[in-house]
Amino acid sequence: MITITESAASQLKTMLAQEETPNLFLRVGVKPGGCSGFSYGLGFDDEQQSEDKEFTQQGLRVVVDAESSKYLYGVVIDYKQSEMGGGFVIDNPNAIANCSCGSSFRTATEEGKPEDC
């Protein structure tokens, strides 16, 4: 479903090691909002719901809620480092439009058109 690159996995494992809560996993999801229709959610969680889909990627436990999974199939999560700092980059093959800031997207099934950021 989702691919996490070695670079992203390494960064996530470093971040997880700094957390004090045991049994955390990576939760990936989408929610309505943002300039283009949906915004990505990426964070640590320790509460799993019955409808969640769980899998392991690069040694990380990853959980996606059932509603988000249809928008995230084939997504690649990477971590890029530059002179200005680093950050996670999400490449979504389902997106037909992305906000210029890269934090929101629109798919072919959504109504309307993207607004300006």
C-alpha positions in Angstrom: 0.0 0.0 0.0 2.6 2.6 1.1 6.3 2.6 0.5 8.7 4.2 3.0 12.1 4.9 1.7 15.3 4.0 3.7 15.9 7.7 4.3 12.4 8.3 5.7 12.5 5.1 7.8 15.9 6.1 9.3 14.5 9.6 10.2 11.3 8.1 11.6 13.2 5.5 13.7 15.4 8.3 15.1 12.2 10.3 16.0 10.6 7.3 17.6 13.6 6.6 19.7 13.2 10.1 21.2 9.6 9.5 22.3 8.9 8.3 25.8 5.6 6.5 25.0 6.0 2.8 24.5 4.4 0.9 21.6 4.1 3.9 19.2 3.5 3.3 15.6 3.4 5.6 12.5 -0.1 6.7 11.6 -0.6 7.9 8.0 -3.9 9.4 6.9 -5.7 12.1 5.0 -8.3 14.5 6.0 -10.5 17.0 4.2 -9.0 20.4 3.9 -6.0 22.2 2.5 -5.8 24.2 -0.7 -6.4 21.2 -3.0 -9.0 19.2 -1.2 -7.2 16.8 1.2 -4.3 17.2 3.6 -1.8 14.5 4.6 -1.5 13.4 8.2 1.7 11.8 9.4 2.5 11.2 13.1 3.0 8.8 15.9 0.1 7.1 17.7 -0.5 4.4 20.2 -4.2 3.8 19.8 -5.4 1.6 17.0 -9.1 1.4 15.8 -10.7 -1.8 14.6 -11.0 -0.6 11.0 -7.4 0.4 10.7 -5.1 -1.4 8.3 -1.7 -2.3 9.7 1.5 -3.3 7.9 5.2 -3.2 8.4 7.5 -1.2 6.2 11.3 -0.9 6.6 10.9 -2.3 10.1 8.3 0.3 11.1 4.8 -0.5 12.2 2.5 1.6 10.0 -1.3 2.1 10.5 -3.7 3.7 8.0 -7.4 4.3 8.7 -9.8 2.6 6.3 -11.1 5.8 4.8 -7.7 7.1 4.1 -6.4 3.9 2.5 -8.2 4.5 -0.8 -6.3 7.8 -1.3 -2.9 6.4 -0.2 -2.5 3.3 -2.3 0.9 3.4 -4.0 2.1 6.4 -2.0 5.9 6.8 -1.4 7.1 8.6 1.7 10.6 9.9 1.5 12.8 12.2 3.6 14.8 14.9 1.9 17.7 16.8 3.4 18.8 20.2 2.0 20.8 23.2 3.1 17.5 24.7 4.4 16.8 21.7 6.6 14.9 18.4 6.0 11.4 17.2 5.7 9.2 14.4 4.6 8.0 14.3 1.0 4.9 12.4 -0.1 4.6 11.2 -3.7 1.0 10.2 -4.4 0.2 8.6 -7.8 -3.5 9.1 -7.1 -3.2 12.9 -7.0 -4.2 14.8 -10.1 -3.4 18.2 -8.5 -1.1 19.3 -5.6 -0.8 22.5 -3.7 2.4 24.3 -4.4 3.3 23.9 -0.7 3.1 20.1 -1.1 0.8 19.5 1.9 -2.5 19.0 0.1 -3.8 17.2 -3.0 -6.8 16.4 -5.1 -7.8 13.1 -6.7 -9.9 12.4 -9.8 -12.9 11.5 -7.7 -13.2 14.9 -6.0 -15.5 17.6 -7.2 -14.4 21.1 -7.9 -10.9 22.5 -8.7 -8.0 23.4 -6.5 -7.8 26.9 -5.1 -4.7 28.9 -4.8 -2.5 28.4 -1.8 
